[in-house]
């Protein structure tokens, strides 16, 4: 090889080395190379750690003589309802054989987990509700008859006790640290298959399903028999009680709900202390505040709880809360969604004097309220019967309203100081939902005392914009936005 050719090879080698050095220098800044690849979680240690604390629960009832026609048992119907399974259409097949009085009949199966080494166990209310006997089986196959300490239907939490010592208790986690997307695991007895493990992620927190508590939503496979079992984070801590699923087909569809463990713990502490749960109430019926209403009345953003009615003689009435008020704070805590109010009030000890903030006709008011104890729900009073229609005023025709004075007897009945009665609602008022018999108590954040007041306020409002109207319909109060006809 000539010296010229050797020099060429050395130059090329140096060029390749420089290019390689530059590539390596840039590598840490290259997204594809720098991306950290995470492996799937390994749940084996968690199962070893928490598994012994999870129990199988079977319930038994004493069957009474039932000579009636065949059909689906009420317990089975409740099983279908609880898990969102379509009710079966089972044809009648003649009389069912009579069952002897007092014979033990298997009733259901569920799960639970050990709270303390001396045998306290937490599960769901619907697992043990109506059972004459509760049987608990540990992972070491020991079986115990359990005593019901207390059960709360409203939150679906129950506590039972077995006579044993030295049991492996679970560790309770902090739900506030739980993050959407975090891996979680469930252990339970789906369809009676003991100590089955499933896993997934947290899909949502504070999921409001209309129940008393906000739920943790996950995609962990939950089926009948998982009820009452623990939802476990990657630190081996219980963060929830698996309670319900959503299903249209009858099978698991990737949506399951767990009771947050902090809420369940508050309930269990009361059950252990007194065998029942004492909850606070203030005596209001509420609904959500819409964006349009919030903007129209000057609230800003849609938050708080709109008071639709106030129970006579209730703490709310005594505190000065009125239908149409928007409760924005309770005990200093902001009410972001209206469903938060009954939960906060319910968790307040009856007899507590609490601070409550309301938004009323453009202004904020600070009130003090003495929380009472919740009782059985009282039926909503019936709307007042129609009276003979008095001669109406056409002052509000631009809004589609014909109104008249509210009779004194009706004011007393509705516990209002003033207002005007709707004799006819057409055009904009009808489109906004008002109808004959409604009583308008405020317009554009201004309280209405009578027809003259109504005419004066209507004359001043800007009819180029929607006009907010607060009205009563029987015991209910609500807002409407009326758009004037042009």
C-alpha positions in Angstrom: 0.0 0.0 0.0 1.3 3.4 -0.9 1.9 6.1 1.6 -0.8 8.2 -0.1 -3.4 5.4 0.2 -2.4 5.0 3.9 -2.9 8.7 4.5 -6.4 8.4 2.9 -7.4 5.6 5.2 -6.2 7.4 8.3 -8.2 10.5 7.3 -11.4 8.4 6.7 -11.0 6.7 10.0 -10.6 10.0 11.8 -13.7 11.3 10.1 -15.7 8.2 11.2 -14.4 8.6 14.8 -15.5 12.2 14.9 -18.9 11.4 13.5 -19.4 8.6 16.1 -18.3 10.9 18.9 -20.8 13.6 17.8 -23.6 11.0 17.6 -22.9 9.7 21.1 -22.7 13.3 22.4 -26.2 14.0 21.0 -27.6 10.7 22.2 -28.8 11.9 25.7 -30.8 14.6 24.0 -32.5 12.2 21.6 -36.0 11.5 22.9 -36.2 7.9 21.6 -32.9 6.9 23.2 -33.4 8.9 26.4 -36.9 7.5 27.0 -37.0 5.3 30.1 -38.9 2.1 29.4 -40.9 0.9 32.4 -41.8 -2.7 32.9 -45.1 -4.0 34.0 -45.5 -4.1 37.8 -44.9 -7.4 39.7 -47.7 -8.0 42.2 -46.3 -11.2 43.7 -44.8 -9.6 46.8 -48.1 -7.7 47.4 -50.1 -10.9 47.2 -47.8 -12.5 49.8 -48.1 -9.4 52.0 -51.8 -8.7 51.9 -53.3 -12.0 50.8 -53.5 -13.6 54.3 -55.5 -10.5 55.5 -58.3 -11.1 53.0 -61.2 -13.4 54.1 -64.1 -15.2 52.4 -67.5 -14.4 53.8 -70.5 -16.7 53.4 -74.0 -15.9 54.7 -76.8 -18.1 55.7 -80.5 -17.5 56.4 -83.2 -19.5 58.1 -85.7 -20.3 55.5 -89.4 -19.9 56.3 -92.1 -22.0 54.7 -92.7 -20.7 51.2 -95.4 -22.6 49.4 -96.0 -19.8 46.8 -95.5 -19.9 43.1 -92.0 -20.2 41.6 -89.9 -17.2 40.5 -86.6 -15.5 41.1 -85.7 -15.1 44.7 -85.5 -11.5 46.1 -81.9 -12.2 47.1 -81.0 -13.1 43.5 -82.8 -10.0 42.2 -80.8 -7.9 44.6 -77.6 -9.7 43.3 -78.5 -8.7 39.8 -79.4 -5.1 40.8 -76.2 -4.5 42.8 -74.0 -5.6 39.9 -75.9 -3.9 37.1 -76.9 -7.2 35.5 -80.1 -7.2 33.5 -82.9 -8.9 35.4 -83.6 -12.4 34.0 -86.9 -13.3 32.4 -87.5 -16.6 34.1 -90.8 -18.3 33.1 -93.1 -19.7 35.8 -92.9 -23.4 36.1 -95.6 -24.2 38.6 -95.4 -24.3 42.4 -92.1 -24.5 44.1 -91.7 -27.2 46.7 -92.3 -26.0 50.2 -89.1 -25.5 52.3 -89.2 -26.6 56.0 -89.3 -23.8 58.6 -85.9 -23.0 60.1 -83.8 -24.9 57.6 -80.5 -23.2 56.9 -80.1 -22.0 53.3 -77.0 -20.5 51.7 -77.6 -16.9 50.9 -74.6 -15.3 49.4 -70.8 -15.0 49.2 -68.5 -12.0 49.5 -65.1 -10.9 50.8 -63.7 -8.8 53.6 -60.4 -7.9 55.2 -58.9 -8.0 58.7 -58.8 -4.6 60.4 -57.2 -5.8 63.7 -55.3 -8.7 65.1 -58.2 -9.5 67.5 -60.7 -10.3 64.7 -62.4 -7.1 63.5 -63.2 -7.4 59.8 -64.6 -4.9 57.3 -66.9 -5.7 54.4 -69.9 -4.4 52.5 -73.3 -3.8 54.1 -75.0 -5.7 51.2 -72.8 -8.7 51.8 -74.2 -9.3 55.3 -77.5 -7.5 55.2 -80.4 -9.8 56.2 -78.2 -12.8 57.1 -79.0 -14.9 60.1 -75.5 -16.3 60.2 -72.1 -15.0 58.9 -69.3 -17.4 58.3 -65.7 -16.2 57.8 -63.0 -18.4 56.2 -59.3 -17.4 56.5 -56.7 -18.3 54.0 -55.4 -21.0 56.3 -58.9 -22.6 55.9 -60.0 -21.9 59.5 -63.7 -21.0 59.7 -65.4 -18.8 62.3 -68.9 -17.7 63.0 -68.9 -13.9 62.9 -70.8 -11.4 65.1 -72.2 -8.3 63.3 -70.8 -5.2 65.1 -72.7 -2.8 62.9 -73.8 -2.1 59.3 -74.6 1.1 57.4 -76.7 0.9 54.3 -76.1 4.5 53.2 -72.4 3.9 52.7 -72.5 0.1 52.2 -70.0 -0.5 55.0 -70.2 -3.2 57.6 -68.0 -4.5 60.5 -68.1 -8.0 61.8 -66.0 -9.7 64.6 -64.6 -13.2 64.9 -63.1 -14.7 68.1 -59.5 -15.1 67.2 -56.1 -13.5 68.0 -52.8 -12.9 66.3 -54.5 -12.3 62.9 -52.6 -10.5 60.1 -54.2 -7.0 59.8 -54.0 -4.8 56.7 -52.3 -1.4 56.5 -54.6 1.4 55.6 -53.4 3.9 53.0 -53.9 7.6 52.3 -56.6 8.1 49.6 -55.3 11.7 49.1 -52.0 10.3 47.8 -53.8 8.0 45.3 -53.4 9.2 41.7 -55.4 8.6 38.6 -53.4 6.1 36.4 -51.8 4.4 39.5 -51.7 0.6 39.5 -54.0 -1.1 42.1 -54.9 -4.6 42.9 -57.9 -6.4 44.2 -58.2 -9.7 46.2 -61.5 -11.4 46.8 -63.8 -14.3 46.1 -65.5 -13.8 42.8 -68.2 -16.4 42.2 -66.8 -18.1 45.4 -63.3 -18.6 44.0 -61.3 -17.7 47.1 -58.2 -15.5 47.0 -58.5 -14.4 43.4 -56.2 -11.6 42.4 -56.9 -9.0 39.7 -55.2 -5.8 38.9 -55.6 -2.5 36.9 -55.3 1.2 37.3 -57.3 4.0 39.0 -59.6 5.4 36.3 -61.0 8.3 38.3 -61.4 9.7 41.8 -64.3 11.4 43.5 -66.7 9.7 41.0 -70.2 10.7 42.0 -72.7 8.0 41.2 -75.6 9.4 43.2 -74.7 7.5 46.3 -73.8 9.1 49.6 -70.0 8.7 49.0 -67.7 9.6 46.1 -66.2 6.5 44.6 -62.8 5.4 43.3 -63.3 4.2 39.8 -60.9 1.5 38.5 -60.7 -1.0 35.6 -59.8 -3.8 38.0 -61.9 -6.9 37.2 -64.6 -7.1 39.9 -67.3 -9.7 39.9 -70.0 -10.9 42.4 -68.1 -12.2 45.4 -65.4 -9.5 45.2 -67.8 -7.2 47.2 -66.2 -6.2 50.5 -62.7 -7.1 49.5 -59.8 -4.6 49.6 -58.4 -2.4 46.8 -54.7 -2.2 47.3 -52.0 0.2 46.1 -48.4 -0.7 45.2 -47.3 0.0 48.7 -49.5 -2.8 50.0 -52.0 -0.4 51.6 -55.8 -0.7 51.4 -57.2 2.4 49.7 -60.7 1.2 49.1 -63.5 -1.4 49.5 -64.6 -3.0 46.2 -68.3 -2.5 46.1 -70.0 -2.2 42.7 -69.5 -2.5 39.0 -71.2 -0.9 36.0 -72.5 -3.4 33.4 -75.0 -3.5 30.6 -74.2 -7.1 29.6 -74.1 -8.8 32.9 -70.3 -9.2 32.7 -67.4 -7.1 33.8 -67.1 -4.1 31.4 -63.9 -2.4 32.7 -65.7 -0.1 35.2 -65.7 -0.9 38.9 -66.2 1.3 42.0 -64.5 1.2 45.4 -65.5 3.0 48.6 -62.6 5.3 49.6 -61.0 3.8 52.8 -60.9 7.1 54.6 -64.7 7.4 54.3 -65.1 3.7 55.2 -62.9 4.2 58.3 -65.0 7.1 59.6 -68.1 4.9 59.3 -66.4 1.8 60.9 -65.3 3.8 63.9 -68.8 4.8 64.6 -70.1 1.3 64.1 -67.5 -0.1 66.5 -68.3 2.5 69.1 -72.1 2.6 69.0 -73.2 0.0 66.4 -74.8 2.7 64.2 -73.8 5.8 62.3 -74.9 9.3 63.4 -75.0 11.9 60.6 -75.7 15.6 60.5 -78.4 17.4 58.5 -79.5 20.9 58.0 -82.8 20.4 56.2 -82.4 21.6 52.6 -83.2 20.2 49.2 -80.4 21.2 46.7 -79.4 20.9 43.1 -76.4 21.9 41.0 -75.7 25.5 39.8 -75.5 25.7 36.1 -73.0 27.9 34.2 -75.7 30.1 32.8 -77.2 30.8 36.2 -73.9 31.4 37.8 -72.9 34.0 35.2 -76.3 35.6 35.3 -76.5 36.2 39.0 -72.9 37.3 39.4 -71.6 34.2 41.1 -68.8 33.8 38.5 -68.3 30.1 38.1 -70.8 27.3 38.6 -70.1 26.1 42.1 -72.0 25.6 45.3 -75.4 24.1 46.0 -78.6 25.8 45.0 -81.2 25.6 47.7 -84.5 24.5 46.2 -86.4 24.2 49.4 -86.0 24.6 53.1 -87.7 22.2 55.6 -90.0 24.0 58.1 -88.5 24.1 61.5 -85.1 22.8 60.2 -81.7 24.1 61.2 -81.5 25.8 57.8 -84.7 27.8 58.4 -83.6 28.8 61.9 -80.3 29.9 60.5 -82.0 32.2 57.9 -81.3 30.1 54.8 -83.8 30.8 52.0 -84.9 28.9 49.0 -82.9 30.3 46.1 -79.7 30.8 48.2 -76.5 29.2 46.9 -74.5 27.6 49.6 -70.8 28.2 48.7 -69.0 27.2 51.9 -69.5 24.9 54.9 -67.2 25.1 57.8 -64.8 27.2 55.7 -64.6 24.5 52.9 -65.6 25.5 49.4 -68.5 23.6 47.9 -67.2 23.0 44.4 -70.0 20.5 43.4 -73.4 20.4 45.0 -73.0 16.8 46.0 -70.2 17.7 48.4 -72.6 19.5 50.7 -74.5 16.5 52.0 -71.3 14.6 52.5 -69.7 17.4 54.5 -72.8 18.0 56.6 -73.3 14.2 57.0 -69.8 13.9 58.4 -70.5 16.7 61.0 -71.4 15.6 64.4 -75.0 16.5 65.3 -75.2 19.4 67.7 -72.2 21.1 66.1 -72.5 24.9 65.5 -71.1 25.4 62.0 -70.3 28.3 59.8 -72.1 28.4 56.4 -71.7 30.9 53.6 -74.5 31.7 51.1 -74.8 33.7 48.0 -78.0 35.7 47.8 -79.0 38.2 45.2 -75.6 39.3 44.3 -74.1 39.3 47.9 -72.4 36.9 50.2 -73.8 36.3 53.6 -72.1 34.5 56.6 -74.5 32.5 58.7 -74.3 30.2 61.7 -76.2 26.9 61.8 -76.7 24.2 64.4 -76.4 20.8 62.7 -79.2 18.3 63.6 -79.2 14.5 63.3 -80.4 13.0 60.1 -83.7 11.0 60.3 -85.9 9.2 58.0 -86.6 11.2 54.9 -89.7 13.3 55.1 -92.0 13.5 52.0 -91.9 16.8 50.1 -95.0 18.8 50.8 -97.6 18.9 48.1 -97.9 21.9 45.9 -100.6 24.3 47.0 -104.0 23.9 45.4 -105.0 26.4 42.8 -107.0 29.4 44.0 -109.3 31.6 42.0 -107.2 33.6 39.6 -107.1 37.3 40.5 -106.9 40.0 37.9 -103.4 40.0 36.4 -101.0 42.8 35.5 -99.4 43.0 32.0 -96.3 44.7 33.2 -94.1 41.8 32.2 -95.5 41.1 28.8 -92.1 41.9 27.2 -90.9 38.8 29.1 -94.0 36.8 28.4 -95.4 37.2 31.9 -98.7 38.2 33.3 -98.6 38.4 37.1 -100.7 39.4 40.1 -100.3 39.8 43.9 -99.7 36.7 46.0 -102.5 36.2 48.5 -101.5 36.6 52.2 -102.6 33.0 52.9 -100.3 31.7 50.2 -97.4 33.8 51.4 -97.8 32.4 54.9 -98.1 28.9 53.5 -94.9 29.3 51.4 -93.1 31.3 54.1 -92.2 34.2 51.9 -92.5 37.9 52.5 -93.4 39.0 49.0 -93.3 38.1 45.3 -95.8 38.0 42.4 -97.9 35.1 41.2 -97.6 34.0 37.5 -101.1 34.0 36.0 -99.8 33.3 32.5 -96.4 32.5 31.0 -95.9 32.8 27.2 -93.0 33.3 24.8 -89.7 33.9 26.6 -91.1 33.0 30.1 -92.7 29.7 28.8 -89.5 28.8 27.0 -87.6 29.3 30.2 -89.8 26.9 32.0 -92.2 29.1 34.0 -95.8 28.3 34.2 -99.1 29.4 35.7 -99.0 29.2 39.5 -95.3 29.8 39.9 -94.4 32.6 42.3 -91.5 35.0 41.3 -89.6 36.2 44.3 -86.6 38.0 42.7 -85.6 39.4 39.3 -82.1 40.3 38.3 -80.9 39.7 41.9 -83.6 42.1 43.2 -86.2 40.9 45.7 -89.8 41.5 44.5 -92.3 42.6 47.1 -95.4 42.9 44.9 -96.7 43.9 41.5 -95.6 47.6 41.7 -92.1 46.4 42.6 -92.2 43.9 39.8 -93.1 46.7 37.3 -90.3 48.9 38.5 -87.7 46.3 38.3 -88.8 45.1 34.8 -88.6 48.7 33.5 -84.9 48.9 34.5 -83.6 45.6 33.4 -81.5 45.3 30.2 -83.8 43.2 28.0 -81.0 42.7 25.4 -79.5 40.1 27.8 -81.1 37.1 29.5 -82.9 38.1 32.7 -82.5 35.9 35.7 -85.6 35.1 37.6 -85.8 33.3 40.9 -89.2 31.6 41.4 -91.0 29.2 43.7 -93.0 26.2 42.6 -94.6 24.8 45.7 -91.8 24.1 48.1 -89.1 24.2 45.4 -87.1 27.2 44.3 -85.1 27.5 41.1 -83.7 30.0 38.6 -84.7 30.6 35.0 -83.2 32.8 32.4 -85.8 34.6 30.3 -84.9 36.1 26.9 -87.1 38.9 26.0 -89.0 38.7 22.7 -88.0 41.4 20.2 
